[in-house]
Amino acid sequence: MNKMLNHPEIDRFADLIDSSSRIILTCHVRPDGDAIGSTLGLMHILRALGKDAYVVIPDQAPRSLAFLPGFNSLCVFTRHEDYCRRLIDSSDLILCCDFNKLSRQDRLGSVVGEAKCRKVLIDHHLDPDHFCDITFSYPDMSSTCELVFRIIAAMGLYSEMSVQAATCILTGIITDTRNFSVNCKNPDIYEVLMRLLEKGCDKTKIVKEALETHSLSSVKLHAYAISNKMELLERHHLAVVTLDKDELKRFDYERGDTEGLVNEPLSIRGVVASFFLREDEDCIKVSARSIDNYPVSKVCEDLYGGGGHLQAAGGEYVGSLDDCRRILLEEIHNYDKYLPPHVDKIS
């Protein structure tokens, strides 16, 4: 199962851990289950090895992940900037999880980039920048958490993995694969699942907490978005959902309340791609999902300077929500050639 990893790099990584006392783990802005799962999972393992390990994240994690062991220990840069800076300045090693560019960390990126210590990148996104001493970049992995598990196993640390660490890692895999429904063509992923379950993970609870449980305001927001703000472009087999700041405020929006919304139109027969455009404070956040190998990553890269995975991608647009939507509707015809040859009408 570990044959795809670069074992000389694994050995170098093990040496860095052995020679480090304080280790910081960090991830991308607006962290999701894979970002929080990979950092917290590694934190538990490093602490079991006697290391002084901390997770520093750019901004608040969604409350749907509050069940994860160690969630309350997260150090949030936007809330405690001075403390986070001191942790990073005093660290021996920084592990950068689930992002490929420092710009994906917002203001925290410059702090991490300027840190004098060694850095290691552990990620599954395409085209990583070279800002670390060691780079584990495997875009074919289902998630960063899968890559973390493989690295741990390759280092001979599986025995050090507690149920707390395993729960965090499995959560990242489940959220990034939508409970093993996408991004998991390699059958090895089910061996990873088996090994994590052997540690005592409660998969049913993870799915319930991370994917299926929402606040009342979040459920109302999703219902409003689908019933009032979803557009179906039948010719392009596309769904577009937009939400502006006033609409978010009306439903008492909190970070994570729109998690999974972009996936919902894909349950409609004939919809191949779904785009969700949300007005944030400083930009329009674009999220995209698809089926049948329709490359939403290319759409996001071309139109919004973003990217991601073939069927799960995103980007950001600096401007108005109306302009962001207009660009998508005007340009989407250029990607009709990627639609499957036989697709049902939207019904």
Beta strands, then each sheet from edge to edge (+ up, - down):
strand 1: 22-26
strand 2: 52-57
strand 3: 75-76
strand 4: 93-97
strand 5: 118-123
strand 6: 134-137
strand 7: 230-233
strand 8: 238-243
strand 9: 273-279
strand 10: 284-290
strand 11: 307-309
strand 12: 312-317
sheet 1: 3+ 2+ 1+ 4+ 5+ 6+
sheet 2: 7+ 8- 9- 10+ 12- 11+
end
